[in-house]
Amino acid sequence: MLMIFLKTSIDYAAYSSIIGILHECVSPRLLKSKAEDGKRNTLKALSRATISRLINSRGTEVLIKSLVDFNPSEKLSKTLLKDVLCILGQIAKNDQKFVIEVTSLNAVTMFHALLRIHYKNPRMMLPFVFIFRSFSKNSNYMH
């Protein structure tokens, strides 16, 4: 249901709110206390379940299309871009078909351009590492 809304959404505020919520579900803050190991394991399990649901509901395609289709004259807010990249980075770690979907949507050059623009931002580097690591692992990627 959320993926259908994200596909057809024209309301920027609602779109960015849903992306922010998905980002918090996919990569929750881990607890530092050793006494709360059970809670930490629960958070990791919920995160993995959310990622698998996103993969099964074609969330990869929707998120990549949202990055590809945005108007270059409109500046995507940095927090929204960071949230989408973090979600895609987590998906890239777990989805074997991630590279195939990226290449079928002709989004490889877009990821290269985004990396060139944001390589100095340390918060965006980890998702790029996950994304490009999945490119290097997959033999379908030939750039």
ROSE-4610 file (N, C-alpha, C; in Angstrom, 1 decimal, always signed):
// ROSE-4610
residu = [M/M/M/L/L/L/M/M/M/I/I/I/F/F/F/L/L/L/K/K/K/T/T/T/S/S/S/I/I/I/D/D/D/Y/Y/Y/A/A/A/A/A/A/Y/Y/Y/S/S/S/S/S/S/I/I/I/I/I/I/G/G/G/I/I/I/L/L/L/H/H/H/E/E/E/C/C/C/V/V/V/S/S/S/P/P/P/R/R/R/L/L/L/L/L/L/K/K/K/S/S/S/K/K/K/A/A/A/E/E/E/D/D/D/G/G/G/K/K/K/R/R/R/N/N/N/T/T/T/L/L/L/K/K/K/A/A/A/L/L/L/S/S/S/R/R/R/A/A/A/T/T/T/I/I/I/S/S/S/R/R/R/L/L/L/I/I/I/N/N/N/S/S/S/R/R/R/G/G/G/T/T/T/E/E/E/V/V/V/L/L/L/I/I/I/K/K/K/S/S/S/L/L/L/V/V/V/D/D/D/F/F/F/N/N/N/P/P/P/S/S/S/E/E/E/K/K/K/L/L/L/S/S/S/K/K/K/T/T/T/L/L/L/L/L/L/K/K/K/D/D/D/V/V/V/L/L/L/C/C/C/I/I/I/L/L/L/G/G/G/Q/Q/Q/I/I/I/A/A/A/K/K/K/N/N/N/D/D/D/Q/Q/Q/K/K/K/F/F/F/V/V/V/I/I/I/E/E/E/V/V/V/T/T/T/S/S/S/L/L/L/N/N/N/A/A/A/V/V/V/T/T/T/M/M/M/F/F/F/H/H/H/A/A/A/L/L/L/L/L/L/R/R/R/I/I/I/H/H/H/Y/Y/Y/K/K/K/N/N/N/P/P/P/R/R/R/M/M/M/M/M/M/L/L/L/P/P/P/F/F/F/V/V/V/F/F/F/I/I/I/F/F/F/R/R/R/S/S/S/F/F/F/S/S/S/K/K/K/N/N/N/S/S/S/N/N/N/Y/Y/Y/M/M/M/H/H/H]
num = [1/1/1/2/2/2/3/3/3/4/4/4/5/5/5/6/6/6/7/7/7/8/8/8/9/9/9/10/10/10/11/11/11/12/12/12/13/13/13/14/14/14/15/15/15/16/16/16/17/17/17/18/18/18/19/19/19/20/20/20/21/21/21/22/22/22/23/23/23/24/24/24/25/25/25/26/26/26/27/27/27/28/28/28/29/29/29/30/30/30/31/31/31/32/32/32/33/33/33/34/34/34/35/35/35/36/36/36/37/37/37/38/38/38/39/39/39/40/40/40/41/41/41/42/42/42/43/43/43/44/44/44/45/45/45/46/46/46/47/47/47/48/48/48/49/49/49/50/50/50/51/51/51/52/52/52/53/53/53/54/54/54/55/55/55/56/56/56/57/57/57/58/58/58/59/59/59/60/60/60/61/61/61/62/62/62/63/63/63/64/64/64/65/65/65/66/66/66/67/67/67/68/68/68/69/69/69/70/70/70/71/71/71/72/72/72/73/73/73/74/74/74/75/75/75/76/76/76/77/77/77/78/78/78/79/79/79/80/80/80/81/81/81/82/82/82/83/83/83/84/84/84/85/85/85/86/86/86/87/87/87/88/88/88/89/89/89/90/90/90/91/91/91/92/92/92/93/93/93/94/94/94/95/95/95/96/96/96/97/97/97/98/98/98/99/99/99/100/100/100/101/101/101/102/102/102/103/103/103/104/104/104/105/105/105/106/106/106/107/107/107/108/108/108/109/109/109/110/110/110/111/111/111/112/112/112/113/113/113/114/114/114/115/115/115/116/116/116/117/117/117/118/118/118/119/119/119/120/120/120/121/121/121/122/122/122/123/123/123/124/124/124/125/125/125/126/126/126/127/127/127/128/128/128/129/129/129/130/130/130/131/131/131/132/132/132/133/133/133/134/134/134/135/135/135/136/136/136/137/137/137/138/138/138/139/139/139/140/140/140/141/141/141/142/142/142/143/143/143]
x = [+0.8/+0.0/+0.9/+1.9/+2.8/+3.5/+3.9/+4.6/+3.7/+2.4/+1.5/+1.4/+1.3/+1.3/+2.5/+3.7/+4.9/+5.1/+4.5/+4.5/+3.7/+2.6/+1.6/+1.6/+2.4/+2.3/+2.9/+2.1/+2.6/+2.8/+2.4/+2.6/+3.9/+4.8/+6.2/+6.3/+5.5/+5.6/+5.2/+4.1/+3.7/+4.8/+5.3/+6.3/+7.5/+8.0/+9.2/+9.0/+7.7/+7.4/+7.4/+6.8/+6.8/+8.2/+9.0/+10.4/+11.2/+10.9/+11.6/+11.2/+9.9/+9.4/+10.1/+10.1/+10.7/+12.2/+12.9/+14.3/+14.5/+13.6/+13.7/+13.4/+12.5/+12.2/+13.3/+14.0/+15.0/+16.3/+16.6/+17.9/+17.7/+17.1/+16.8/+18.1/+18.0/+19.2/+19.4/+20.6/+20.9/+21.2/+20.8/+21.0/+22.4/+23.0/+24.3/+24.4/+23.4/+23.4/+23.4/+24.3/+24.3/+23.1/+22.5/+21.3/+20.1/+20.2/+19.0/+19.3/+20.0/+20.4/+19.1/+18.1/+16.9/+16.2/+16.2/+15.6/+16.4/+17.7/+18.6/+18.3/+18.2/+17.9/+16.6/+15.6/+14.3/+14.3/+15.0/+15.2/+15.8/+16.8/+17.5/+16.6/+15.8/+14.8/+13.7/+13.2/+12.2/+12.8/+14.0/+14.7/+14.8/+15.2/+15.4/+14.0/+13.0/+11.6/+11.1/+11.4/+11.0/+11.7/+13.0/+13.7/+13.2/+12.9/+12.4/+11.0/+10.2/+8.9/+9.0/+10.0/+10.3/+10.7/+11.6/+12.0/+10.9/+10.0/+8.9/+7.9/+7.7/+6.7/+7.2/+8.3/+8.9/+9.3/+9.7/+10.1/+11.4/+12.3/+13.5/+13.2/+12.3/+12.0/+11.4/+10.5/+9.8/+10.8/+11.7/+12.7/+13.7/+14.1/+15.1/+14.4/+13.1/+12.4/+12.2/+12.0/+11.8/+13.1/+14.3/+15.5/+15.8/+15.4/+15.6/+14.7/+13.4/+12.4/+12.3/+13.1/+13.0/+13.5/+12.9/+13.3/+14.6/+15.6/+16.9/+16.9/+15.9/+15.9/+15.3/+14.5/+14.1/+15.2/+15.6/+16.6/+15.9/+16.4/+15.9/+16.5/+15.7/+16.3/+17.3/+18.3/+19.4/+19.0/+18.0/+17.6/+16.8/+15.9/+15.2/+16.1/+17.1/+18.1/+18.8/+19.2/+20.0/+19.1/+17.8/+16.9/+16.7/+16.5/+16.3/+17.5/+18.7/+20.0/+20.2/+19.9/+20.1/+19.2/+17.9/+17.0/+17.5/+18.0/+18.5/+19.8/+20.6/+21.8/+21.5/+20.5/+20.1/+19.5/+18.7/+18.1/+19.2/+20.2/+21.3/+22.1/+22.2/+22.9/+22.1/+20.8/+20.0/+19.3/+19.2/+18.5/+19.5/+19.4/+20.3/+20.0/+18.8/+18.4/+18.5/+19.1/+19.2/+19.9/+21.1/+21.9/+21.1/+20.4/+19.6/+18.5/+17.8/+16.8/+17.4/+18.6/+19.3/+19.6/+20.2/+20.6/+19.3/+18.3/+17.1/+16.4/+16.6/+16.0/+17.0/+18.2/+19.2/+19.6/+19.8/+20.1/+21.6/+22.4/+23.8/+24.5/+24.3/+25.0/+24.5/+23.2/+22.6/+23.3/+23.6/+24.3/+25.8/+26.4/+27.7/+27.7/+26.7/+26.6/+26.4/+25.5/+25.2/+26.4/+27.2/+28.4/+29.4/+29.5/+30.4/+30.0/+28.7/+28.3/+28.4/+28.2/+28.1/+29.2/+30.3/+31.4/+32.1/+31.9/+32.4/+31.5/+30.3/+29.3/+29.5/+30.0/+30.3/+29.0/+27.9/+26.6/+26.1/+26.4/+26.0/+26.9/+28.1/+29.1/+28.8/+28.2/+28.0/+26.9/+25.8/+24.9/+25.5/+26.4/+27.1/+28.0/+28.6/+29.5/+28.7/+27.5/+26.7/+26.2/+25.8/+25.3/+26.4/+27.5/+28.6/+29.2/+29.2/+29.7/+28.8/+27.4/+26.6/+26.8/+27.2/+27.6/+28.8/+29.8/+31.0/+30.8/+29.9/+29.7/+28.9/+28.1/+27.3/+27.9/+27.9/+28.5/+27.7/+26.4/+25.6/+26.0/+26.8/+27.2/+28.5/+28.4/+29.6/+30.0/+30.1/+30.5/+31.9]
y = [-1.2/+0.0/+1.3/+1.3/+2.4/+2.6/+1.5/+1.6/+2.2/+1.8/+2.5/+3.9/+4.3/+5.8/+6.5/+5.8/+6.4/+6.6/+5.6/+5.7/+6.8/+7.1/+8.0/+9.4/+9.5/+10.7/+11.9/+13.0/+14.3/+15.3/+14.8/+15.6/+15.4/+16.4/+16.3/+16.0/+16.7/+16.5/+15.1/+14.6/+13.2/+12.2/+12.4/+11.6/+11.5/+12.7/+12.7/+12.2/+12.3/+11.7/+10.2/+9.6/+8.2/+7.6/+8.3/+7.9/+8.0/+9.0/+9.1/+8.0/+7.6/+6.5/+5.2/+5.0/+3.8/+3.7/+4.8/+4.9/+4.5/+5.0/+4.6/+3.1/+2.6/+1.1/+0.2/+0.7/-0.1/-0.1/+1.1/+1.2/+1.9/+1.1/+1.8/+2.0/+2.9/+3.2/+2.0/+1.5/+0.4/+0.8/+0.1/+0.4/+0.1/+0.9/+0.7/-0.2/-0.3/-1.0/-2.5/-3.2/-4.7/-5.3/-4.6/-5.2/-5.3/-4.6/-4.6/-5.4/-6.5/-7.3/-7.9/-8.3/-8.8/-7.7/-6.5/-5.4/-5.2/-5.2/-5.0/-6.1/-7.3/-8.4/-8.3/-7.8/-7.5/-6.4/-5.4/-4.3/-4.8/-5.6/-6.1/-7.0/-7.8/-8.7/-7.9/-6.9/-6.0/-5.3/-4.9/-4.2/-5.1/-6.4/-7.4/-7.7/-7.8/-8.1/-6.9/-5.7/-4.5/-4.5/-4.8/-4.9/-5.9/-7.1/-8.2/-7.8/-7.1/-6.7/-5.6/-4.7/-3.8/-4.4/-5.4/-6.1/-6.9/-7.5/-8.3/-7.4/-6.2/-5.3/-4.4/-4.7/-3.9/-2.5/-2.4/-1.1/-0.6/-1.5/-1.1/-0.3/-0.9/-0.2/+1.2/+1.3/+2.5/+3.6/+3.2/+4.1/+4.6/+3.7/+4.0/+5.0/+4.7/+5.5/+6.9/+7.0/+8.3/+9.1/+8.5/+9.2/+9.6/+8.7/+8.9/+10.0/+9.9/+10.8/+12.2/+12.5/+13.8/+14.8/+16.0/+17.0/+17.6/+17.6/+18.2/+19.6/+20.4/+21.8/+21.9/+21.0/+21.0/+20.3/+21.0/+20.4/+19.4/+18.2/+17.2/+17.5/+17.6/+18.0/+16.9/+17.4/+16.5/+15.4/+15.7/+14.7/+13.6/+14.0/+13.0/+12.2/+12.8/+12.0/+11.1/+11.5/+10.6/+9.5/+9.8/+8.7/+7.7/+8.1/+7.2/+6.4/+7.0/+6.3/+5.3/+5.6/+4.7/+3.5/+3.7/+2.6/+1.7/+2.3/+1.6/+0.9/+1.4/+0.8/-0.5/-0.4/-1.6/-2.7/-2.2/-3.1/-3.8/-3.0/-3.5/-4.7/-4.6/-5.6/-6.9/-6.9/-8.1/-8.6/-7.8/-8.1/-8.6/-9.8/-10.3/-9.7/-9.2/-8.6/-7.1/-6.5/-5.1/-4.5/-5.1/-4.6/-4.7/-5.8/-6.0/-5.0/-4.6/-3.6/-2.2/-1.9/-0.7/-0.5/-1.6/-1.5/-1.5/-2.2/-2.2/-0.8/+0.0/+1.3/+2.4/+2.0/+2.9/+3.9/+3.4/+4.3/+4.2/+3.4/+3.3/+4.6/+5.3/+6.6/+7.6/+7.5/+8.4/+8.2/+6.9/+6.6/+7.2/+7.0/+7.6/+9.1/+9.8/+11.2/+11.6/+10.9/+11.2/+11.0/+10.0/+9.8/+10.9/+11.4/+12.5/+13.8/+14.0/+15.2/+15.1/+14.0/+13.9/+13.1/+13.0/+12.1/+12.8/+14.0/+14.7/+14.6/+14.1/+14.0/+12.6/+12.6/+11.2/+10.5/+11.1/+10.4/+9.7/+10.1/+9.5/+8.4/+8.3/+7.4/+5.9/+5.6/+4.2/+3.6/+4.3/+3.8/+3.6/+4.5/+4.4/+3.1/+2.9/+1.7/+0.4/+0.4/-0.8/-1.0/+0.1/+0.0/-0.4/+0.3/-0.1/-1.4/-1.9/-3.2/-4.3/-4.0/-4.9/-4.9/-3.7/-3.7/-4.6/-4.5/-5.2/-6.7/-7.1/-8.6/-9.2/-8.4/-8.9/-8.9/-10.0/-10.1/-9.4/-9.0/-8.3/-6.9/-6.3/-4.9/-4.9/-4.1/-4.1/-2.7/-1.8/-0.4/-0.2]
z = [+0.0/+0.0/+0.0/+0.8/+0.8/-0.5/-1.1/-2.4/-3.5/-3.4/-4.4/-4.1/-2.9/-2.6/-3.0/-2.8/-3.2/-4.7/-5.4/-6.9/-7.4/-6.8/-7.4/-6.6/-5.6/-4.7/-5.4/-5.3/-5.8/-4.6/-3.4/-2.2/-1.6/-1.7/-1.3/+0.2/+1.0/+2.4/+2.9/+2.3/+2.6/+2.2/+1.0/+0.4/+1.3/+1.7/+2.5/+3.9/+4.4/+5.7/+5.7/+4.6/+4.5/+4.3/+3.5/+3.3/+4.7/+5.4/+6.8/+7.7/+7.7/+8.5/+8.0/+6.7/+6.2/+6.6/+6.5/+6.9/+8.4/+9.2/+10.7/+10.9/+10.1/+10.2/+9.7/+8.6/+8.0/+8.8/+9.3/+10.0/+11.4/+12.3/+13.6/+14.4/+15.3/+16.2/+17.1/+17.2/+18.0/+19.4/+20.4/+21.8/+22.2/+23.1/+23.5/+24.8/+25.6/+26.8/+26.6/+27.3/+27.2/+27.9/+28.8/+29.5/+28.5/+27.4/+26.5/+25.2/+25.4/+24.2/+23.5/+24.3/+23.7/+22.9/+23.3/+22.6/+21.3/+21.4/+20.2/+19.2/+19.6/+18.6/+18.0/+18.8/+18.2/+17.2/+17.5/+16.5/+15.2/+15.3/+14.1/+13.3/+14.0/+13.3/+12.6/+13.3/+12.7/+11.5/+11.5/+10.4/+9.2/+9.5/+8.4/+7.8/+8.6/+8.1/+7.2/+7.6/+6.9/+5.5/+5.5/+4.3/+3.3/+3.9/+3.0/+2.5/+3.3/+2.8/+1.7/+1.8/+0.8/-0.5/-0.4/-1.6/-2.2/-1.5/-2.0/-2.6/-2.1/-2.7/-3.7/-4.3/-5.4/-5.0/-3.7/-3.2/-3.8/-4.2/-4.9/-6.1/-6.9/-8.2/-7.9/-7.0/-6.6/-6.2/-5.3/-4.7/-5.8/-6.7/-7.7/-8.7/-9.1/-10.0/-9.4/-8.1/-7.5/-7.6/-7.5/-7.7/-9.1/-10.0/-11.5/-12.0/-11.5/-12.1/-11.5/-10.5/-9.9/-10.9/-10.9/-11.8/-11.4/-12.2/-11.8/-11.4/-11.9/-11.5/-10.1/-9.6/-8.3/-7.4/-6.4/-5.5/-4.6/-4.6/-3.6/-2.3/-1.3/+0.0/+0.4/+1.1/+1.5/+2.4/+3.3/+4.2/+3.5/+2.5/+1.8/+0.9/+0.3/-0.5/+0.4/+1.5/+2.5/+2.9/+3.2/+3.6/+2.5/+1.3/+0.2/-0.1/+0.0/-0.2/+0.9/+2.1/+3.2/+3.1/+2.6/+2.4/+1.3/+0.2/-1.0/-0.6/+0.3/+0.7/+1.5/+2.4/+3.1/+2.2/+1.2/+0.3/-0.5/-1.0/-1.8/-1.1/+0.2/+1.0/+0.9/+0.8/+1.0/-0.3/-1.4/-2.6/-3.7/-4.1/-5.1/-6.5/-6.7/-8.0/-8.0/-7.0/-6.9/-8.1/-8.5/-9.6/-10.9/-11.1/-12.3/-12.4/-11.3/-11.3/-11.6/-11.0/-11.3/-12.8/-13.3/-14.7/-15.7/-15.3/-16.1/-16.1/-15.0/-15.0/-15.4/-16.0/-16.4/-15.4/-14.2/-13.0/-12.6/-13.3/-12.8/-12.9/-14.0/-14.2/-13.1/-12.8/-11.7/-10.4/-10.0/-8.8/-8.9/-10.0/-10.2/-10.0/-10.6/-10.5/-9.1/-8.4/-7.0/-6.1/-6.4/-5.7/-5.9/-7.2/-7.5/-6.8/-6.6/-6.0/-4.5/-3.9/-2.4/-1.8/-2.5/-1.9/-0.7/-0.4/+0.8/+2.0/+1.8/+2.9/+3.5/+4.8/+5.4/+5.7/+5.9/+6.2/+5.0/+3.8/+2.6/+2.0/+2.6/+2.0/+2.3/+3.5/+3.8/+2.9/+2.6/+1.6/+0.2/-0.2/-1.5/-1.4/-0.3/-0.2/-0.3/+0.3/+0.2/-1.3/-1.9/-3.3/-4.2/-4.2/-5.1/-4.8/-3.6/-3.2/-3.9/-3.9/-4.6/-6.1/-6.7/-8.1/-8.3/-7.5/-7.7/-7.5/-6.7/-6.5/-7.6/-8.4/-9.4/-10.7/-11.4/-12.8/-13.8/-13.6/-14.6/-14.7/-13.8/-13.8/-14.6/-15.8/-16.7/-17.0/-16.0/-16.3/-15.6]
